[in-house]
């Protein structure tokens, strides 16, 4: 489940970067501006991204960041497993304690005064949903006074977790047939994580992911020219600028990724096995999946 947590977090971060300030006019479906202002009257927040209906990222006038993310799971039991992983991961960054009044159960904490990245967070479990809320301070320590307003925000948001865009069982970018040769079809789960992103994973946490985002030409060029520490494979059959990466020296060295561009959008097609896999050192088989995604953009 730790692998799934990292992958979902990466999707959230990728789409947050892509969304940028242009999404500021979008409203957050989990908490209103009035409710946020009521919980934190001394702060002024601007909505940066609504994460395609999976969470909200706010920027404060002093440079603080408020991140609210909802994770839907196929069952309540799976949610409990992922919640335990979230709590463990949170505990690696800060001391955490059980917290009352939010969801079925919750944990809260803040970083120590000497932390390089001051943060206060609450993670809550509610049925098949997990709610994660964090404030990242800029130039100030995270102290206990942040936990009261975070709790109020969490109480408001937990009542609306059912409005998330995450869905299980179908996806516009991937089908069960795409898992052939990559994932165990007998334990396959398909998850729509947003308007432009989908995950498929099996019981061993082998994962196939697609994320489609709008991207400027400058960002595209910078991405193509970056040194990723991976083996680089041009894929002109998927467009003049398409390429694949595998055998990376950092991150999941068993993963393979393909990037394609079309109609002002970038599609990232990622296969991330939990351990060495026959498809680890190549993008050849992944090209077929990428080609089908390319045709849908």
Order of alpha helices (4+ residues) and beta strands (2+ residues): alpha-alpha-beta-beta-beta-alpha-beta-beta-beta-beta-alpha-beta-beta-beta-beta-alpha-beta-beta-beta-beta-alpha
